[in-house]
Amino acid sequence: MSSSSATRERILAVAPEVLRRFTLAKFGMEDVARGAGIARQTVYKHFSSRDDLLIAMYVREMLENQAPKMAAVIRSKPSAENLLEIFMTELELARGYPWFDDPREPGMGPRLAEMIFHSTSMMATREQIWFPVLERYDSHGILRPGLDFGAAVRWLTYQKFWLLFHPDVLCADDEERRTYVRDFIVAALVVA
C-alpha cells in the first residue's frame, strides 16, 4: 500500500470515532486531522471537503460492514417476506452508524439527503449492493415487470434515510415500522 493510500485509510479509520465524539453537526476536518495525527491540509489532499469525507466514510461502512452482514439474508430464497428482511436488516445496520446517533439534529436530515443524492459514489455503492438483489428477485418473478432498478434504488435509499432521520413520524415503534415497510415499500416493488 502506498503512503498516500495508507494515509487515506488512516483518515477513514479515525473519522467515524471523531464523528461519534463530536456529532454530525460539529464534525470537522481539523478534528479528523488531529485524530489521525496529520495536518489538516493532508486531509484535504485526500478529501475535497467535509461532505466528501462523510460520503467516503459511509460508502466504506456500507461496503465493509453492512453488505457482508446482509449477505445471509440476501442469499435467502427470494420472496416478498425476504425482501422485507433485506430492507429491515439494512435499516437496522444503518441505525448503528454515527450519522444517525442523533437524527434530530436540526437541519441534518435534509443536508445529508442532499449529499447522498448528489454523490455519484454513494449511489453507485447503493446500486452495487441492491442491483444483484433486484436482479435475483426479478429472475424469480417476485418484482413488478419492467421495474427500473436505478429508480428503485434511489427510491429505496430515500425511504431508508427518511426512516432513519424521522423514525417516529410514520411509525411509533419497530413493529409499526416493519408493517409500514412491508405494506408500502416492499408492496410497491413486488408483483401483487
N, C-alpha and C positions, 0 to 999 in steps of 0.2 A: 504494500500500500504506500503510495507516495505521501510525502509530508503534507501536501495540500489536502489529500483525501483524509488523512489521519486527523488533521485539524478540523475539517468539516464534520467528521464523525464525532470528535470530542465536543464540538458545539452542539450537535444534535443529541448527544448523550446527556449533556448538562442542562440544556434548555428546559426539558419537562420539569425537572426539580425546581428550577428558577420559577417556572410558571406556577407550580404548586405553592411556592413560598410567597409570591407576590400577587397572585391572581391575574387574570387575563387583562383587566383594565390597567393594571400597574406594571405589567410585564415590559421590560425594556432591554435594549441591546447592551447597554452598559452593564446591567446585572448579569447577563449571559456571559459577556466577556470576562467579568470578574470571576464568575463561577468556573469558567474554562481556563482561567489563568493566562489570558491573552489580551491583546489590545482591542479596543472597540473597533478600530479600523480593520482589524483582521476578520472580525465577524462580518463586517460589511463587504469584505473581499469575497466571501462565500455566499452571502445572502444580501440581496439588494435593499431589503427593507425589513422591518419588523413583521409585516404581513407575509413576506416571502419566507421568513424563518418559521413563522407559525404554520403556514401551509406545509412546508417541508417536514416539520415535526409531526403533523397529523398524518401526512402521507406515510411517513416511516412507521408510525403507530399502526395504521391500517394494515400495512404490508407485513410487518414483523410480528405483531401481536394479535390483532383482531382476525385477520384472514386465516392464520393457522388454527386459531381456536374455533373458528366457524367451520373448518374443513369437515368434521364428522357430521354435523347437521346438514351441510351441503351435499354430502355423499348419500344421505338417506334417500329412500325411494321417493321420486317426485310425486307430490300431491299438494293440494291446496293447504292442508294442515302443515305439511313440512315446509312449504313456502312461508307460512306464518312463523314457524320456528326459526327459519333463517333470519327473517327480519327482526324478530324479537331478540334473538341471540346477538345480532349486530347492535341493536339498540342498547342492550344491557352492557355489552363490552364497551361501547362508546361512553356510557354513563360513568365509567371508571377513569376516563381521560380528564386531565385537569382543565381542559377548555370548559368543561361542564360542571366543575365543582360548585360554582355559584352562578347558575344560569339566570339569576335575577339581577345581575349587574346591569344597571341602566344602559341601554343602547348597545350592549354587546351582541345580542342575538342578531339584530339587523346588520350590524357591522360584519359579523362573521359570515352571515349568509351571503353578503356581497362579495367577501373574499373568496368564499368557496365556489360560488357560481361563476366568478371571473377567472378562476385558476384552471388553466389547462391541465396542469399536473394533477390537481385534485380530481377533476372529472375523469381524466384518463385512468387514474387509480381506481376510482369507483367503477368505471367500466371494466377494468381488468378483473375486479372481484365479481361483479354482477353479470357480465355478459355470458360467461360459461354456465352460470346458474340458469339464466333465462334461455340460453340455447338448449340446455338439457331438458328443462321443463317444457319448452316448445316442442322438442322432438318427441316427448311423451304425450303431447296433446293436452297439456294442462293449461297452457296460456291461450288467451284470445288470439284467433288467427290474425296475422298481419301486424302484430304489436311492434311498434317502433322501439327497439331496445335502447337506443340513445335517449329518446324522450322518457322512456320508462325509468332509466337510471337517474336522470335528472329529477323526475317526479319522486322517486323513492328517496333520493337524497334530501329533497325539500321536506318530505314527510318526516324523515328521521330527525332532521335538525329542528323542525317545528316541535316535535315531541320531546326533544332534549332541552330546548330553550324555554318551552312553555308547557312543562309536564302536567300541570294541573288545569289548564284551560279547557281541554276537551275531555280529560279523564281524571277522576279523583284519585285513582289508585292503579296499581299494576293490573288488577283483574279487569277493570274498565278499559285500560289501555290495550290489553290483549284483545278484548272484544272489539274495540274500535279498529285495530289493525286488521283483524280477521274480516269484519263486516264491511269495511270501506277500502282499505289499502289493498289487501290481498284480493278481495272481491272484484276490484277494478282490473286486475291483471288476468284472472283465470276465466276459463270457459264456465258459463253459468250452468 
